[in-house]
Amino acid sequence: MQLRASWIQIKAGYFNLRYSPPMLEKIISLSIVSPLLFAGEFYLHHFYIKPKKFLEISEEDEGVIIKDSIDTLVLKD
């Protein structure tokens, strides 16, 4: 029952953010991604979070170069 309540709150938070822009990266990380990691039990045994090392990803699409970076990396033993 507790897990279901968490999902409902995360979903409600998402829709609240969606209808009151701007949806900035840090806000999404704090309000959506972090609760999902807890609800999905990614902080429990067999999974661990590695400290952020800058990792840039780059891809070209129709002559436009798209760049981004990885903020969170979840690994499994």
FENCORSUL-V882737 format. One record per pair of residues at least 12 apart in sequence whose ideal C-beta (glycine too) atoms are under 6 Angstrom apart, sorted by the first residue. I is the first residue (numbers start at 1). J is the second residue. Records with the same first field share a line. If there is no record, write none. Layout:
# FENCORSUL-V882737
I: J / J
This chain:
# FENCORSUL-V882737
6: 39
10: 35
13: 31
14: 32
42: 74
46: 76 / 77
47: 74 / 76
48: 75
50: 73
55: 70
56: 69
